[in-house]
Amino acid sequence: MTTRISTRVSAVEPSPTLAVDARAKAMRQEGVDVIGFGAGEPDFPTPAHIVEAARQAASDPASHKYTPTAGLPTLRQAVATRTSITSSLGIDPSQVLVTNGAKQAAFETFATVTDPGDEVIYGTPVWSTYTEVIKLAGGIPVPVVTNEDASFHLAAADIEQAVTQRTKAILIVSPSNPTGAVLTRDELRDIARLAAERGLMVVVDEIYDNLVYGDCKFSSILDADPSIADQVVIINGVSKSFAMTGWRVGWMVGPEDIIRAATDLQSQISSNVSNVSQRAALAALEGGMQCVEDMRLAFDRRRRLSYKLLSDMPGVDITEPEGAFYAFPSVKQLLGKRLGGQLVTSTAQLAEIALEMARVAIVPGEAFESPGYLRLSYAMSDDLLELGLQRLGNLLASATAS
Ligand SMILES: Cc1ncc(COP(=O)(O)O)c(C=O)c1O
């Protein structure tokens, strides 16, 4: 029997992180007190000056109209200015396409640069959207495994081993979802050098660029090696830094021909991003960074708390996260043990048991092509974080040999 759903779309895996979050929310609606570590979004409301700008925009008939597909000229300019600062390169507004969240930028980037059969190399653990959008574009995702021995840093030497005649692009997500790893300037320079030698595109997701902690510094690959600017597409947005996940404003920044082609694509898919949301994003970019710094300090406090409490749990090994707002502990020692009468054979099953028995929603490593790990978002209040980790710790402490 033929199926109504195309082969291409039926191959798409639904977002596992959104699924965990939806399940936790549904349980909460049924009155179960679940603590959700699943959502990849700040718990803070959007800063007041940004909301106020949107309120005013909503009352202004000018923002009831379409904007150019690529975005409001003022917002494109603000994104270009911001990217010029992080990359230490002069970026022109014509190099900016405003998208419906960074997720649309991810889709449009690979749709624009990938032909069927082209290979894209990336490090695992990986945010699952990337493998899906590469496949939707006809590309072949080529994983390179990173692990705790290298603090989950993707190394140019390992990428080089995976390069073939069909390699089109390297994908970098730094700071990383789910590991929090932040590549150093030298590591980025080595990757840039490899890309230059082999004539490869580099797609860099910098959405967590403002959320780095301790001695870690965020570096842009363009700052590390400006000579490869013509081969680089940067993906970013306001969702994570400014607590604006619901507003849906992201962007891609890249060479003009790529941005023009992606804009043509977007003109046939979704046109411009909500005009009001664009004005809110403009207020975010022009409004100063103190609000971001305040949130970063809160995330840092919660990061240290999560790291400490997880480090103390039996059967858990954790690498200190350097950025973003996720902890990514290994629980490999617990596989093969019994929890609540069940033999634990996978982290997907462990996450199920944690939800049922400890009422904590956690995303299993399988969602990031890395079984054996769990991802916990610590973007929640300190009290809830502590309570949730206590529940998880008590559950894991009850594990017995099989
Ligand atoms: C690495 C990474 N890029 C992009 C996004 C999506 O951002 P947006 O909400 O702006 O689409 C996420 C969200 O989880 C992410 O983790």
Ligand as a Chemical Component Dictionary entry (heavy atoms), coordinates in Angstrom:
data_LIG
# 
_chem_comp.id                   LIG 
_chem_comp.type                 NON-POLYMER 
_chem_comp.pdbx_formal_charge   0 
_chem_comp.three_letter_code    LIG 
# 
loop_
_chem_comp_atom.comp_id 
_chem_comp_atom.atom_id 
_chem_comp_atom.alt_atom_id 
_chem_comp_atom.type_symbol 
_chem_comp_atom.charge 
_chem_comp_atom.model_Cartn_x 
_chem_comp_atom.model_Cartn_y 
_chem_comp_atom.model_Cartn_z 
_chem_comp_atom.pdbx_ordinal 
LIG C1 C1 C 0 22.269 24.642 19.345 1  
LIG C2 C2 C 0 20.903 25.204 19.105 2  
LIG N1 N1 N 0 20.677 25.922 18.000 3  
LIG C3 C3 C 0 19.460 26.441 17.745 4  
LIG C4 C4 C 0 18.412 26.257 18.624 5  
LIG C5 C5 C 0 17.052 26.793 18.259 6  
LIG O1 O1 O 0 16.888 28.115 18.571 7  
LIG P1 P1 P 0 15.525 28.859 18.226 8  
LIG O2 O2 O 0 14.625 28.674 19.392 9  
LIG O3 O3 O 0 15.929 30.284 18.021 10 
LIG O4 O4 O 0 14.966 28.254 16.994 11 
LIG C6 C6 C 0 18.596 25.514 19.774 12 
LIG C7 C7 C 0 17.464 25.257 20.694 13 
LIG O5 O5 O 0 17.455 24.370 21.502 14 
LIG C8 C8 C 0 19.876 24.992 20.033 15 
LIG O6 O6 O 0 20.119 24.282 21.143 16 
# 
loop_
_chem_comp_bond.comp_id 
_chem_comp_bond.atom_id_1 
_chem_comp_bond.atom_id_2 
_chem_comp_bond.value_order 
_chem_comp_bond.pdbx_ordinal 
LIG C1 C2 SING 1  
LIG C2 N1 SING 2  
LIG C2 C8 DOUB 3  
LIG N1 C3 DOUB 4  
LIG C3 C4 SING 5  
LIG C4 C5 SING 6  
LIG C4 C6 DOUB 7  
LIG C5 O1 SING 8  
LIG O1 P1 SING 9  
LIG P1 O2 DOUB 10 
LIG P1 O3 SING 11 
LIG P1 O4 SING 12 
LIG C6 C7 SING 13 
LIG C6 C8 SING 14 
LIG C7 O5 DOUB 15 
LIG C8 O6 SING 16 
# 
